[in-house]
Amino acid sequence: MKKIPYRKFVEISDVTNVILFLMSDKSDAIRGQNIVVDYGYTIV
């Protein structure tokens, strides 16, 4: 747990929020991106 920057594990609601954003009109300019939802774990 000390290696995770936010000391929190990803929950289903975290991923769901990203999916809902990508499905909304607010994400119109986003194309061909990888969006990592992991509270910064991959930068460690």
Secondary structure, 3 states (H helix, E strand, C coil): CCCCCCCCCCCHHHHHHHHHHHHCHHHCCCCCCCCCCCCCHHHC
